[in-house]
Amino acid sequence: MIRVRLTLMMLILAMTMAAQFSPCRAATDAPETKEQRDARMKWWREARFGMFIHWGVYSVPAGTYHGQQSQHIGEWLMRDFNIPCAEYQSYAKEFNPTKFDADAWVKLAKNAGMKYIVITSKHHDGFAMFHSMVSPWNIFDATPFKRDPLKELAEACKNNDMKLGFYYSQAQDWNHPGGAAADKHKEADVDDRHHWDKAQSGSFDEYLDKVAVPQVKEILSNYGPIAVLWWDTPVDMNKERAEKFLPILKLQPDIITNNRLVRNVPEIEGDTETPEQYIPATGMPGRDFEVCMTMNTTWGYKSFDNNWKSTETILKNLIDIASKGGNYLLNVGPTSEGVIPEPSQERLKQIGDWMKVNGDSIYGTSASPFRKYSFDGRVTMKDNKMFLHVFKFPDGGIKIAGVKTPLKSAKLLDGGADVKVDTGKDENGNPVLAIATPPKTDPIATVIALEFDSAPQIDLGAVAVHPSPDGTIVLKATDAVINARKAKLTDDHISGWTDNRDAVLWDFVPKSAGKYRVELTYACPDASQGSTIAVNVGDSKIDGKVSSTGGNDTWKSAELGTVNVGDGLQTLMIRPTKIEKDSVMSLKSVKLTPAG
């Protein structure tokens, strides 16, 4: 039996905080108004696509230490093998990227359709990729290169109308005394910074005062307009330490910062959320977000990592992220010679070819009104237009239900040919657009621009789950929106539910408001029993404990209790509150039955 309990307090609190406007730009500033924030964020929200560059002295060993290949990301080599500072610093003598061409890098990004670049000015190894006066551990003073690549990149960005941002590791620094060091492969929430070399010993606060804060001042002072400051891994940071950096932001009053300066301090939450290596299924309502992702499996260069994502995967990621209202920050990891790997260049050129034709469906768009699609693809919106990104056309074309605004035209973005559209109604009387398969389609994503007389009005109830004649509502796994890092749809059920941040949602329209009994059909092995879940419909909530069914393929139905359901479009959400060992459960369906 499952008895359920969950409160949405944390979720509501998070969304309430997200709805607030950007907190103080500096410690003594007044809060920013919505109009000021919108103006500052305008270019970023229109850009949608940027290039991340992870480049540093770690490109010399390229993922291999004393003949052993790292199984982790390349830029963490020093931490993963606990390399002594003096030994690691010797790599700088071999770092001479004479093939670096800032103009070529910027043009590669621009031709790919990217609108901004964010490069590592200093990663966790403490090595500055600019001529720092604060520490000699930098590319100008410690290598044969004797050039400042950030200065060259700033000039190239200026000449090519490209926004430039800097990544800076404000807390972790494995070479300067006092710098923080995280647990291997994860951040630490304790004062023990896990140093492995006595040369790293020192005061963390002194490190911040003498290295990190002055270097951030350098990168915000010496390279012209800086669009983005990208903090990372706030190990050992707290509110007081984070506030040391805030006055420096006045040097670049229009700068955009992310959410990684410090944890759990709402007044210093930054401008953007940063989901890493995954796409949030329903976006992040109320918050600007940027998905950062690698092309292979590493950020910093690893010579043997050839596990490259296909152009199709990368392009579909871009479309998916834009459809949720976010930006895509796609990484390249240059070699120690200063060369962006050819597989990265090849994919960026192919993406650029698609963007030259279809970019209007990405730039300046807003999120799709739909969470669940009736076709294999995604939707973006802009003014009076709805852009359909169709990955694969089904037999008979595609149908869009619930659009109430009269259609003005339907055209392919590639070439501008008209697309045939018939209007009608479904069995519930909802308006339906039946869109024929055009004669010319793109092998990855065909974009159809639907233009309406005005901003399209959409009845989302038309695409929600509807009840049977007796009022029963069956929410199948195949109809769910899976907002997840790990959980996924497998055949007719949701499996791999191993992350307590993963939620499953359904939109539905009840026959009438009232109390409904909630019943799950699920499977659970012995190891996972004891996991707890939460079910929410609006403000009504129940929660409880998952019991074993005898295995992942042994299904049973269990009633949880009752929820209050309102009129009109409703959303039911299930998320785990505690996961025991294996996973919370495999879920096949949720049934709501009128209780009156």
N, C-alpha and C positions, 0 to 999 in steps of 0.2 A: 504494500500500500504506500502511496505517496501522500504526505501531508505537506502543503506548501506555504511558505512565508517569504515575502519580499517587500521591501519598501523602496520606492523610487526616490527616496530622499537624496541619495548620493547623485543619482542621475539628474534629478531636478536641480540640485545645487550646482552641478557642473554646467548644465545648460544655462542656468541663470547667470553664473559667472561669465560664461562664454558670450552671453548677450550684452554684457557690459562693454563699454568702449575701452580703447586702449588706456591702461593706467598711466601714471605720470611718466613722461618721457625722461625726466631726470628727477633727482630727489627733491628738488625745490619747485618743480613745475606744477602748474594747475592741470587737472585732468583734461584730456583731449576731448573735444566735442565729437559727435557723430559726423558732422560735416567736415571737420578737420581730418578725422581719421579716413573718411571716404576719399578725400582729396589726396591724402598721402598714399593710400593703398591703391589708387586708381590704376597706375601703370602695371602694378604687380597682378592685379585681378584680371587685367586684359591680356597679360603676357602668356599665361598658362603653361609655358614650356621653357625650361632653362637647363643649362649645362653645369653639372657639379664636376670639379676637378680635384682629385686626391693625388697630390704630387709632393714628394719629399725624398729625403735621403734613404728611406726604406726601399726605394726603387732600385738601389744598388744590389742588395742581397736578393731582391725580387722574390721573396717568399721562401728562401732556402738558407738554413743556418747549419754550418758544419756538415753539409751533405744531407741534412734532414729537411724534407719539404714540410712547410707549415700546413696544417689542416684548417687554419683560421684565416682571417683576412690579412692581406699583406702588410698593412701599416701597423699592425699589432705585433710584428715579429719580435721586437725588443721585449715586450711584456710576456709574450707567450713562451719565450725561451729564457726569460730572466737574464738577458745579455748584460754584462757589466757595462757601466757608462763609458769607460775608456775604450773598451773593445767596440762598442756600437759607434762611438764618435769617429773611429778610424774609417768607417764607411764614407765619411765626408770627403776624404782624400781622393776617392774614386768617383765622386759625383761631379761630373763635368758635362752638362747637357748642351753641348755645342750645336746640336740640331734643333734646339728650341727656336721656334718662330712664332712670336706672339700674334702677328698679323694673320698667319695661316690658321692658328687655333681659333681666333675670333671669327674668321670667315667660314671655317668649318661649322661652327655653332650657328652662325647667321644663315648659312645655306641650308642647314637642317631645319630652319624655322624657329630656332631658339631666340628668346628675347633678352636673356640675361645669363651671366656666368657667375658662379660662386666657386672660388678656389681656396684651398687650404693655405692660409698664411702661416699657421703653426699648428701642427697636429700634436698628438699625445707624447711624441718623442721629444718635444720641446724645440725642435729644429725650425728656425724661422726661415721662410722662403722669401725673405726680403732683407735689405741691408739695415739691420737693427743696430742702433747705438746702445741698446740696453744690454745685449749679450753677444759675445763673439760667436756663439753657436748659431750661425746663420749662413746662408748660401753665399754671401759675398765674402765673408771673412774666413770661413772654415773650409772652402772648396777651391779648386783651381778655376772655377767658372768666373768669379770676380764680376758678376753682373747681378742686377736686381730684376728678376723676372716679373715681379708684381708691377714695377714701374713701367716695364715694357708692355705688359698686358693692359695696364690702365690707359696708356697712350693708344694702343690698338683698339680698345673698346671705344674710346672717344672718337677715333677716326671712322669707326664702322657703326656708330649709333647703337652701341650695345651697352646695357647696364652691367655694372661690375659689383660684385659682392665678395666679402672675405669671410671664410670660415676661420674661427679662432678657438682653440682648446684652452679655455680660461682656467680650468682647475687641474686636469691631468697634465703632468709634465714629468717625464721619467728621467730627465737629465739635469734639470736645475734643482739645487737643494731646496727641500720643502714642498716641491710640487707633489700633487696628489697622484696616487696610482690605484686604479680600480682592481677588484678581484679579476682574475682571468676570465675573459669573455662576458663579464657582467660588472655593473657598477656596485660599489660598496656604500652602505648606508651607515657606516661606523667610522670612528676616528682612526682606526688602524688602516694606514694607507698601503700596507703590504709592500714596503720597499724591500729590495733584495740586494742593494749595494749601499754601503755606508756613505758613498758620495751623494746619495739622494737625501740624506738626513738634513733636517732643518725645520724651520717654522713655516707652516703653510701660510700664515698671515703675512710673514715677511716675503715669501715668494710672491703673493698677490701684489704687495706694495712695491716690490723692487723689480719684478719681471712682468707679470701679466698685465697689470693696469698700465704701466708705462708703454708696453708694446701695443696694447690696444689704442692708446693715444697716438702712437706712431702711425699705425695703419689708417687711422681716421684723420690724420693730419697731412700726410705726405703724398697721397695718391689721388687727389682730386675728389670729385663726388663719388661717394660709396653708397650703393643702393641698398645693400643687405649686409647685416652682421649676423653670422650664423654660429651661435655658441654650440658647445657640445659637452656631454657627460659631466654634469655638475657634481662630481664626487666631492664630498666634504663641504659643499657650498651651503650657506644659510643666508638669511635675509640681510644680515649686517655685511657679510662678505660680498654679496651680490650688489649691494648699494654702492660699493666702492667704484663700480664701473658706470653707474648711471650718469653722473655728471659729464663724463666723456662723450656721451651720446649727443650732447649739445653741439659738438663739433660738426655733426652731420644731422641737422634737425629733421630731415626727411627720411632718415634711414629706417629700414624695416628690420626688426629683430625676431628671432624665433623663441620658442618656449623652453630652451635648454640652459638658460643662465643659472637657474636655481629651481628646485622642486617645491611644489606645494606652498608657494607664496603668491596668492592671487594678484596682489598689487604689482607684482613684477612678472607677469605671465607672458610678456612678449606679444608679438602680433600674429604669429602663425604657429599652428600645430605641425608636427613633423613625423607623421607615420613613416616608419622606415621599413622598406622591403615588403610592404603590403599595401593594398588599397582598401580603405574602409568601405564596406559595401553600401552604406547609406550616406557616405560623406561625413562631415562633422558640422551639423547645423549650428549656426550661430558663431562659428569660428572659421577664419581663413585657414586653409591647410595646404601643405605641400608634401607630396609623396616623394621621398628620395629613394633611389633605386639604382642598383648596379646593372651593368650590361652582362657581366659574367657572374662570378660569385664573390668577387673581392672589390674593395674600393681602391686601395693602393696596388700598384702593379705587382703581379705574380707571373713569372715567366711561363709557368706550366699550367695556368688556369685557362683552358680553352672551352669552358662550358658556357658558350655565348648564347644569350637569348636571340631568337630569330627576329628579323625586322617585323614580322607579323605580330609577334608577342609584344614588342616594344610599342608598336603603333596602336595596337588594341589597348594597351595600358594607358597611353596618352588619351585616347578617346574616352575610355572608362573613367579616368580621373576627371577630365573636363566635364563629363556628364554628371559628376557629383559636385561640381563647383570648385575643384581644386587645381593646383599646379603640379607639374611633373618635373622634378629635378633629376635629370638622368646623368649618371656618372661616367667619366672616363678616367683611366689611370695611366698617365704617361710613363714611359720608360726613363731610365737614368740618362739616356741620351737626349731626352726632351721630345720624344716621338709618341704621339697618340697611336696606340696599336691599330693596325690595319683593319681588323674586324670591326672595331668601333667606328672607324672612318667610313667603312663600307655601309654599315647600317645607318649612320647619320645621313649619308648622301641619299640613300633610298627613302628614308623618312622625309627628307627635304623635298624630294620629287613629289611625294604625295601632298605635303603641306603647301607647295606652290599652287596646287590646284584646289585644294580643299581647306586651306587655312582659315577661311572665313567661318567655318563651322567649329573652330577651336578658339580663336582669339576673341576676347571680349564677350564670350558666351557665359550664360548662367546655367545653373544645374537643371537637370531634367525634372519635370514634375512627377515623372513616373519612377516608382521603385522597382516594379516588376514589369517585364516586357513580354509582349505577345509575339516577338520575333527575335531572331539572333542578332542583337545589335544594341545600340545606345542612342540617346537623344540629347542634344544640347539646344539651348534657347538663346535668341537674341532679338530684342525688340518685337517685331511682328512675325518673326520667323521661327520655325521649328526645323532643326536639322536632324534628319534620320540617318544614322550611320549603320548601314546594313552589312553585317559580316557574311551572311548567307541568306539568299532569298529562298523561301519555301515555295513549293508548288502552289500556284495560284496567287502569288504575291503576298503582301503583308496587310494587316488591318490595324488601325489605330482607333480605339473607342473613346468616347467621352469628350471629343473636341467640339465645343458648341459654337465657336466663331466661324463665320463663312470663310471658305478657302478661296484665295485669290489666284494662286498659281502653284505649280509643282514642277521643279526643274532639277536636273542633275547639276551639281556644281562643276563637274568635269565636262566642259563643253556647252552647258546651258540648254541641253535638249529638254523638251517638255516630257513630263512623266504623266501617264494616264491615271486619273484618280476618279473613282465612283463614290458617291455619297449614299448612305442608307442608314438603317437602324438595326440594332441587334434584337434578340428575343426579349430584352427588358426595356426596349424602346429608346435605348441610348444611341446617339449619333455615331456612325462608324465611317471612317475613311478607308476605302479599299484601294490600295496602291499597287498598280501592276508592276511586274518586274521589267525594268527598262532594258532595251536591246543592248546597251553598253554597261557593263559592270566592272568594278575594280576587284582584283583578286584578293584583296585584304578587306577593304571597307569602301563601299559605294555610298556617297553622300547625296541625299535628296533634300533640297531646300523647299519646305512648305511655307509659302507666304500667305498670311491671313489679312483680312481687312483691318484688323487691329490686333493688339496683343492677345494671343489665343486664350480663351477661357476654357478650362478643362474640368470636367466632372470626374474626379478620381474614383468615385464610387462605381463608375462604369467598368473599371479594370480591377475592382476588388472582388473578393470571394462573396458569393450570394447564398442565401439559405435555400434549403429544400422547402417544399410546400408546408411541411409541418413546423417550420421555423428552425430546424436543426442546421447547424453550420459545421461543415467538416473542413478543417484547415490542413491540407496535405503538405508534406515536406516539399513536394515538387512545386508548390505555390508560394513557398516561403522566401523572404529576403534574408539571406544569411550574412549578418554583419560580423565577419569573423577573420581571425588570423589562421585558425586551424580547422574549425568545423567546415564541412563541405557536404554537398549533396552526392550521395552514392546510390545509384538506381532510384529507389522510392523512399529513401530515408536519409536523415542527416547523421553523419558519422564523424569521427575524429574530433569530438568535442572535448578538447583537452586544455582549453584556455578559458579562465573565468571572465575574460573580457569579451568573449564571443556571445552574441545575442542573435536570436532568431525572431523575425517579425512577420506578421500577416496583416494586411488591410482587409476588412470585411464590412459588409453592410447588413445589420440584423433586420429581421422582419419587423420587430418591434423592440422597444426598450424594456428592460426588466432584469430579473435575476436569471443567470444561466449556470447550469452545472458544467464543470470543466473536466474532461476526461482525456488522458494521454494514452496513446499506444506507443510503447517503447520497449527497448531491450537493454539489459544491463548485466554484465558479468559479475561474479562474486566480488572481484577486487574493487569494483567501483561503487558498491552499495555503501550508503552513508553519505554520498554526495547530496548537496542541497541545491534546490532550484527555486526560482522566483517567477511567478506568472503575473502579468499586469495587463489590465484593460482600462485605459484612462486612469482615473484615480483609484480604481478598485484593484485590490491585490490579495494574493494568497501565496503561501510558500510551504515548502515541506522537504521531505527526505526521500531519496531514491532507494528503492530496495532491489535486490537481485532478481533477475528473471531466469537465471541459469546460464546466460551467455549472450553474446552480441547478436545471435541469430534466433534467439528465443523471445518471441513477442508476447506481451500481455497488455491489457488495458486496465487502467486504474483511475478511479474518480478522485479528484483533488479537493473539491469543495465548490463553492459558488462565487461568481463575480457579478457585479452590477454593470450592465451594458447600456450605454446611452443610445439615442437616436442617431441615424445617419452614419457616415463613415467612421469606423472605429479601427484601432490598432491593438493587436494582442502581441505581447513580447514575452519571451522566455529567455532567462539567462541564468547560468549557474552562480550560486553564491559561495559554494565550496566544492572542490573536486577532489575525490579520493582516488589516489593512485592512477589508474588507467585513464578513464574518461568519465564524464558525467553520465552519459547514456547515448544510445542511438535512438533517434526519434522518428517515428513514421507519420503521426498525425495528432491533431488536437481536435476534439469534438466539443462543441458548445450546444447544450440542449436546454430549451426553455424550462425553468424550474417551477413556474407558476401553474 
